[in-house]
Amino acid sequence: MSKRGSDFLYHWISEHLPDTPIIDPVLMVIDMATDAKRAAESEGIPGQEMDEEIGAIYEFIMRDLR
């Protein structure tokens, strides 16, 4: 993932992590990764750039949940 992509994800996830208890963490991570990718695309970061490391998006979110 590019520096631009990882910077975007870091800030987006920080702003969008729920403050409430997480009932289904797997579903939440999938939803957040999808929403983050859409948001990145709307900011001009190509989906392909995010797809190159989609596994990293899930790992990035899971790491922030700990």
OpenMM code with the backbone's topology and positions (N, CA, C; nanometers):
from openmm import Vec3, app, unit

residues = "MET SER LYS ARG GLY SER ASP PHE LEU TYR HIS TRP ILE SER GLU HIS LEU PRO ASP THR PRO ILE ILE ASP PRO VAL LEU MET VAL ILE ASP MET ALA THR ASP ALA LYS ARG ALA ALA GLU SER GLU GLY ILE PRO GLY GLN GLU MET ASP GLU GLU ILE GLY ALA ILE TYR GLU PHE ILE MET ARG ASP LEU ARG".split()
positions = [
    Vec3(0.0853, -0.1161, 0.0000),
    Vec3(0.0000, 0.0000, 0.0000),
    Vec3(0.0902, 0.1227, 0.0000),
    Vec3(0.0476, 0.2220, -0.0707),
    Vec3(0.1261, 0.3440, -0.0787),
    Vec3(0.1243, 0.4201, 0.0541),
    Vec3(0.2200, 0.5077, 0.0694),
    Vec3(0.2250, 0.5937, 0.1883),
    Vec3(0.0971, 0.6757, 0.1966),
    Vec3(0.0534, 0.7276, 0.0831),
    Vec3(-0.0698, 0.8066, 0.0775),
    Vec3(-0.1883, 0.7228, 0.1238),
    Vec3(-0.1963, 0.5973, 0.0781),
    Vec3(-0.3054, 0.5096, 0.1175),
    Vec3(-0.3024, 0.4753, 0.2648),
    Vec3(-0.1840, 0.4439, 0.3162),
    Vec3(-0.1761, 0.4086, 0.4580),
    Vec3(-0.2024, 0.5290, 0.5476),
    Vec3(-0.1570, 0.6471, 0.5068),
    Vec3(-0.1870, 0.7687, 0.5843),
    Vec3(-0.3374, 0.7943, 0.5877),
    Vec3(-0.4015, 0.7797, 0.4720),
    Vec3(-0.5456, 0.7995, 0.4650),
    Vec3(-0.6165, 0.7022, 0.5584),
    Vec3(-0.5794, 0.5730, 0.5512),
    Vec3(-0.6433, 0.4720, 0.6353),
    Vec3(-0.6253, 0.5015, 0.7833),
    Vec3(-0.5057, 0.5379, 0.8221),
    Vec3(-0.4791, 0.5673, 0.9623),
    Vec3(-0.5747, 0.6750, 1.0130),
    Vec3(-0.5870, 0.7828, 0.9380),
    Vec3(-0.6734, 0.8929, 0.9816),
    Vec3(-0.8215, 0.8554, 0.9729),
    Vec3(-0.8592, 0.7859, 0.8653),
    Vec3(-1.0003, 0.7489, 0.8490),
    Vec3(-1.0442, 0.6551, 0.9611),
    Vec3(-0.9632, 0.5541, 0.9883),
    Vec3(-0.9985, 0.4570, 1.0919),
    Vec3(-1.0040, 0.5238, 1.2285),
    Vec3(-0.9106, 0.6105, 1.2565),
    Vec3(-0.9098, 0.6818, 1.3849),
    Vec3(-1.0386, 0.7599, 1.4059),
    Vec3(-1.0915, 0.8137, 1.2984),
    Vec3(-1.2144, 0.8932, 1.3066),
    Vec3(-1.3409, 0.8079, 1.3070),
    Vec3(-1.3336, 0.6844, 1.2618),
    Vec3(-1.4537, 0.6030, 1.2434),
    Vec3(-1.4654, 0.4807, 1.3341),
    Vec3(-1.3682, 0.4575, 1.4202),
    Vec3(-1.3817, 0.3450, 1.5141),
    Vec3(-1.4961, 0.3745, 1.6108),
    Vec3(-1.5831, 0.2785, 1.6331),
    Vec3(-1.6967, 0.3021, 1.7225),
    Vec3(-1.6528, 0.3148, 1.8686),
    Vec3(-1.7245, 0.3978, 1.9413),
    Vec3(-1.6998, 0.4131, 2.0848),
    Vec3(-1.7820, 0.3142, 2.1667),
    Vec3(-1.8755, 0.2493, 2.1010),
    Vec3(-1.9646, 0.1552, 2.1682),
    Vec3(-1.9041, 0.0147, 2.1636),
    Vec3(-1.9530, -0.0753, 2.2483),
    Vec3(-1.9034, -0.2136, 2.2445),
    Vec3(-1.9248, -0.2757, 2.1060),
    Vec3(-1.8307, -0.3562, 2.0648),
    Vec3(-1.8367, -0.4200, 1.9334),
    Vec3(-1.8981, -0.5583, 1.9505),
    Vec3(-2.0128, -0.5777, 1.8872),
    Vec3(-2.0860, -0.7038, 1.8997),
    Vec3(-2.0270, -0.8102, 1.8074),
    Vec3(-2.0007, -0.7733, 1.6827),
    Vec3(-1.9469, -0.8679, 1.5842),
    Vec3(-1.8227, -0.8059, 1.5207),
    Vec3(-1.7053, -0.8302, 1.5792),
    Vec3(-1.5847, -0.7643, 1.5292),
    Vec3(-1.5500, -0.7993, 1.3846),
    Vec3(-1.5785, -0.9207, 1.3422),
    Vec3(-1.5470, -0.9594, 1.2042),
    Vec3(-1.6308, -0.8786, 1.1070),
    Vec3(-1.7595, -0.8703, 1.1303),
    Vec3(-1.8486, -0.7926, 1.0440),
    Vec3(-1.8096, -0.6451, 1.0461),
    Vec3(-1.7745, -0.5934, 1.1636),
    Vec3(-1.7358, -0.4541, 1.1738),
    Vec3(-1.6100, -0.4255, 1.0918),
    Vec3(-1.5120, -0.5162, 1.0970),
    Vec3(-1.3881, -0.4966, 1.0212),
    Vec3(-1.4165, -0.5000, 0.8713),
    Vec3(-1.4992, -0.5929, 0.8277),
    Vec3(-1.5350, -0.6009, 0.6857),
    Vec3(-1.6049, -0.4732, 0.6419),
    Vec3(-1.7020, -0.4276, 0.7202),
    Vec3(-1.7741, -0.3042, 0.6875),
    Vec3(-1.6809, -0.1839, 0.6862),
    Vec3(-1.5933, -0.1745, 0.7852),
    Vec3(-1.5019, -0.0607, 0.7914),
    Vec3(-1.4045, -0.0620, 0.6743),
    Vec3(-1.3547, -0.1788, 0.6369),
    Vec3(-1.2614, -0.1870, 0.5240),
    Vec3(-1.3305, -0.1431, 0.3951),
    Vec3(-1.4540, -0.1875, 0.3763),
    Vec3(-1.5306, -0.1488, 0.2579),
    Vec3(-1.5560, 0.0015, 0.2569),
    Vec3(-1.5996, 0.0553, 0.3699),
    Vec3(-1.6263, 0.1989, 0.3793),
    Vec3(-1.4993, 0.2808, 0.3613),
    Vec3(-1.3886, 0.2337, 0.4166),
    Vec3(-1.2613, 0.3051, 0.4033),
    Vec3(-1.2169, 0.3081, 0.2574),
    Vec3(-1.2347, 0.1966, 0.1883),
    Vec3(-1.1973, 0.1920, 0.0471),
    Vec3(-1.2817, 0.2893, -0.0336),
    Vec3(-1.4120, 0.2933, -0.0088),
    Vec3(-1.4997, 0.3887, -0.0785),
    Vec3(-1.4591, 0.5325, -0.0500),
    Vec3(-1.4287, 0.5603, 0.0768),
    Vec3(-1.3885, 0.6953, 0.1151),
    Vec3(-1.2563, 0.7326, 0.0480),
    Vec3(-1.1638, 0.6382, 0.0405),
    Vec3(-1.0354, 0.6649, -0.0254),
    Vec3(-1.0566, 0.6968, -0.1727),
    Vec3(-1.1437, 0.6196, -0.2371),
    Vec3(-1.1735, 0.6449, -0.3782),
    Vec3(-1.2322, 0.7834, -0.3978),
    Vec3(-1.3179, 0.8256, -0.3062),
    Vec3(-1.3780, 0.9590, -0.3191),
    Vec3(-1.2759, 1.0703, -0.2949),
    Vec3(-1.1635, 1.0349, -0.2307),
    Vec3(-1.0547, 1.1312, -0.2073),
    Vec3(-0.9483, 1.1235, -0.3167),
    Vec3(-0.9758, 1.0429, -0.4197),
    Vec3(-0.8835, 1.0339, -0.5318),
    Vec3(-0.7774, 0.9265, -0.5191),
    Vec3(-0.7906, 0.8400, -0.4205),
    Vec3(-0.6976, 0.7281, -0.4064),
    Vec3(-0.7631, 0.6091, -0.4760),
    Vec3(-0.7054, 0.5620, -0.5861),
    Vec3(-0.7691, 0.4569, -0.6660),
    Vec3(-0.7965, 0.3295, -0.5866),
    Vec3(-0.9093, 0.2680, -0.6170),
    Vec3(-0.9450, 0.1427, -0.5536),
    Vec3(-0.8402, 0.0362, -0.5751),
    Vec3(-0.7785, 0.0372, -0.6932),
    Vec3(-0.6751, -0.0623, -0.7246),
    Vec3(-0.5575, -0.0481, -0.6280),
    Vec3(-0.5248, 0.0755, -0.5946),
    Vec3(-0.4155, 0.0994, -0.5000),
    Vec3(-0.4489, 0.0396, -0.3640),
    Vec3(-0.5744, 0.0501, -0.3234),
    Vec3(-0.6174, -0.0059, -0.1962),
    Vec3(-0.6296, -0.1581, -0.2063),
    Vec3(-0.6741, -0.2094, -0.3219),
    Vec3(-0.6907, -0.3535, -0.3406),
    Vec3(-0.5588, -0.4293, -0.3345),
    Vec3(-0.4506, -0.3628, -0.3705),
    Vec3(-0.3210, -0.4300, -0.3715),
    Vec3(-0.2877, -0.4882, -0.2345),
    Vec3(-0.3360, -0.4246, -0.1309),
    Vec3(-0.3061, -0.4687, 0.0047),
    Vec3(-0.4328, -0.4792, 0.0889),
    Vec3(-0.5420, -0.5295, 0.0320),
    Vec3(-0.6692, -0.5347, 0.1052),
    Vec3(-0.6548, -0.6109, 0.2363),
    Vec3(-0.5724, -0.7138, 0.2393),
    Vec3(-0.5481, -0.7852, 0.3643),
    Vec3(-0.4881, -0.6936, 0.4683),
    Vec3(-0.4051, -0.6022, 0.4243),
    Vec3(-0.3434, -0.5071, 0.5161),
    Vec3(-0.4484, -0.4145, 0.5764),
    Vec3(-0.5527, -0.3839, 0.5016),
    Vec3(-0.6592, -0.2989, 0.5559),
    Vec3(-0.7239, -0.3694, 0.6741),
    Vec3(-0.7572, -0.4968, 0.6588),
    Vec3(-0.8181, -0.5725, 0.7683),
    Vec3(-0.7245, -0.5794, 0.8879),
    Vec3(-0.5983, -0.6084, 0.8602),
    Vec3(-0.4998, -0.6167, 0.9691),
    Vec3(-0.4826, -0.4808, 1.0378),
    Vec3(-0.4820, -0.3755, 0.9577),
    Vec3(-0.4664, -0.2401, 1.0105),
    Vec3(-0.5811, -0.2088, 1.1059),
    Vec3(-0.7031, -0.2412, 1.0670),
    Vec3(-0.8197, -0.2148, 1.1516),
    Vec3(-0.8136, -0.3013, 1.2766),
    Vec3(-0.7827, -0.4291, 1.2614),
    Vec3(-0.7770, -0.5188, 1.3769),
    Vec3(-0.6715, -0.4730, 1.4768),
    Vec3(-0.5599, -0.4263, 1.4269),
    Vec3(-0.4530, -0.3785, 1.5155),
    Vec3(-0.5014, -0.2568, 1.5956),
    Vec3(-0.5795, -0.1701, 1.5321),
    Vec3(-0.6311, -0.0522, 1.6015),
    Vec3(-0.7375, -0.0884, 1.7056),
    Vec3(-0.8006, -0.2043, 1.6896),
    Vec3(-0.9040, -0.2456, 1.7851),
    Vec3(-0.8451, -0.2953, 1.9157),
    Vec3(-0.7215, -0.3343, 1.9136),
    Vec3(-0.6587, -0.3918, 2.0338),
    Vec3(-0.6295, -0.2879, 2.1371),
] * unit.nanometer
topology = app.Topology()
chain = topology.addChain("A")
for resn in residues:
    res = topology.addResidue(resn, chain)
    for name in ("N", "CA", "C"):
        topology.addAtom(name, app.Element.getBySymbol(name[0]), res)
